[in-house]
Amino acid sequence: MKLQQLRYICEVASNNLNVSTAAQNLYTSQPGVSKQIRLLEDELGVEVFTRNGKHLTQITPAGQEILNIAREMLRQAENIRQVGEEYSNPKSGKLAIATTHTQARYRLPPVIDAFRKHYPDVTLHLQQGTPQQIAQMASNGTVDFAIATEAMEHFSNLILLPCYRWNRSVVVPKNHPLTRLPKLTLEAIADYPLVTYVFGFTGRSRLDEAFQARGLNPKVVFTATDADVIKTYVKLGMGVGIIAHMAYEPDIDTNLVALEADHLFESSTTKIAFRKGMWLRSFMFDFMKDFAPHLTRARVEAAILAETPEDLDRVFHNVELPVL
């Protein structure tokens, strides 16, 4: 049995049993993948996949058990490789991060800039997606870290660390009637068509909950995953925009006015997540501390050892998260 064979069956399973796609991802040939899978099955004495002619049709019950163990073995093999690199070349390596557009565009640039000054030989890979996609990438090992506000709590194999709280701003063109109100209200906002995030993105659920609690059903005329796109359509007069406060840039968004909305919406918490059992290199600890200064190595290690949500809460009980 070879690790290569285990890698092959895991890749095939991850690609809906498409051997051709798996072979492309593995930079090898389709016949080579098929042969190695057959050799593994012959050695084990059971089939990992059922077949219809040359096509794989489903994973057998034994195959599912084998895949679960194989994935864990590959994760441990990666941990061993990371340990070796940590001691042989601690300032070099790769760091893969999945996050949303808002984080990538408005929060991460100064963090990555500071990190690169300390670790110029670490290659950074940044992937964007929906919160669900981001969490899935961290869960299956495609990336090292996931940074998002929503969806990650649904993945039981992730450790979630709170980083900061944030709220929203209402953005409107200059001279909009809302700018003349002494105090912004949900009722006043609901009188206008809304332009905001797609559901499941950047705290959208908290926004919906706030309106529902007041019995309001505002007309959402346009949604997007990108705050820059939202601001563009607000400028065109499509409606009132609701975006993360950090996404409003007064020096750039000169045609818009941002109205404070902290009193209208409950704040959201952005978290950084990584897989349970993942071996963290020193530069990974340092990246987390650059992103959220309270995430010291000692506190992160304590969070890793937490066995229950209550244990994790105790790790952060005396931490006051910054508000952005």
C-alpha positions, -999 to +999 in steps of 0.1 A: +000+000+000+013+034-010+003+069+000+000+077-037-027+051-040-046+066-011-042+100-026-057+087-059-088+072-044-095+103-023-091+125-054-114+103-074-140+104-046-137+142-044-144+146-081-177+126-082-159+095-093-146+111-125-112+095-130-103+118-159-107+149-138-089+133-109-060+124-131-058+160-144-057+173-108-030+148-099-009+156-130-009+120-141-027+098-166-062+083-164-049+047-170-023+052-143-049+062-117-072+033-127-043+009-124-032+020-090-068+019-077-071-017-090-037-026-073-049-012-040-082-031-042-064-063-051-041-059-021-071-051+003-093-078-011-123-055-014-136-030-040-134+007-031-157+016-060-184-003-079-181-002-117-203-004-148-178-013-175-149+011-173-169+037-153-170+040-116-206+043-104-205+045-066-184+041-034-189+007-017-196+006+021-161-008+026-147+019+003-163+046+024-146+033+055-113+031+036-117+066+023-123+080+058-091+064+071-072+073+039-081+110+043-069+110+079-036+093+069-030+119+042-037+147+067-012+132+091+013+128+063+009+165+055+014+173+092+047+153+092+058+172+061+050+205+078+070+195+109+100+188+087+097+221+069+093+240+102+126+228+115+145+228+082+133+260+068+110+279+093+108+311+072+096+294+040+064+276+030+029+281+017-002+296+033-036+292+016-064+313+028-101+313+017-122+343+024-150+366+011-145+397-011-151+421+018-123+406+038-099+403+009-106+438-004-109+458+029-094+439+058-066+417+046-043+441+026-025+457+056-024+423+074-008+406+044+016+435+038+028+433+074+031+395+072+051+396+039+077+419+055+083+392+082+080+362+058+090+372+023+096+336+014+062+323+023+039+320-007+004+332-001-026+318-020-059+337-016-092+322-027-126+338-027-160+323-024-192+321-005-190+315+033-202+280+027-175+274+000-149+289+022-157+267+052-158+237+029-123+244+016-109+246+051-128+215+062-115+193+033-079+207+035-079+227+003-069+258+023-052+263+057-074+291+070-109+303+063-120+338+072-157+346+072-186+358+093-212+331+085-217+294+078-185+281+093-202+269+126-219+242+106-186+223+101-178+202+132-141+196+122-132+233+122-118+253+151-133+288+150-115+317+166-133+351+170-113+380+155-134+412+155-169+426+155-182+449+127-215+466+118-231+481+088-234+515+071-263+527+050-249+543+019-269+568-003-261+594-029-255+629-017-287+649-009-307+617-005-338+623+018-323+599+044-294+622+049-318+649+063-332+627+091-321+635+126-319+598+134-320+569+109-347+543+115-355+509+100-389+522+090-373+550+070-349+527+052-377+502+044-395+530+024-368+527-002-357+498-025-326+482-010-293+472-026-273+448-004-255+415+000-267+381-013-282+361+015-255+341+034-229+368+027-212+393+050-238+392+078-268+394+056-288+372+080-285+398+108-298+425+085-329+404+076-335+396+113-335+433+122-362+441+097-383+410+105-382+419+142-399+452+134-425+435+111-409+452+081-405+436+046-383+459+026-380+455-012-346+442-021-341+451-057-305+441-062-281+418-044-244+411-049-215+395-032-192+425-037-195+457-018-179+476-047-207+464-070-233+474-044-219+509-042-218+512-080-255+506-083-263+528-054-246+556-073-268+548-103-298+555-081-311+519-080-317+521-042-303+525-007-272+504+000-264+485+031-228+474+033-201+465+059-189+497+075-153+489+065-163+488+029-171+526+028-140+546+018-147+583+021-117+593+000-129+571-029-166+570-025-170+608-028-204+606-045-219+586-015-227+594+021-224+568+047-251+569+075-243+552+108-265+522+114-249+506+146-281+513+165-302+495+140-284+462+134-267+437+158-230+435+152-215+405+134-183+386+144-157+376+118-138+344+127-108+326+114-110+288+112-087+258+106-091+221+107-089+202+140-057+181+141-039+204+117-003+211+126+003+248+126+036+263+116+051+293+133+042+316+104+006+305+107+005+315+143+021+348+134-005+354+106-034+350+130-018+374+155-013+399+127-050+396+117-063+397+153-037+407+180-055+389+208-049+356+189-015+349+206+001+316+202-008+307+238-044+316+233-047+297+200-031+266+215-055+268+244-084+270+219-071+239+201-072+220+234-108+231+241-131+200+241-164+218+242-179+251+231-180+261+267-142+255+270-136+276+240-158+304+254-136+304+285-105+309+264-119+342+252-140+352+282-118+382+291-111+393+255-129+424+242-131+421+205-122+452+185-151+468+166-144+478+130 
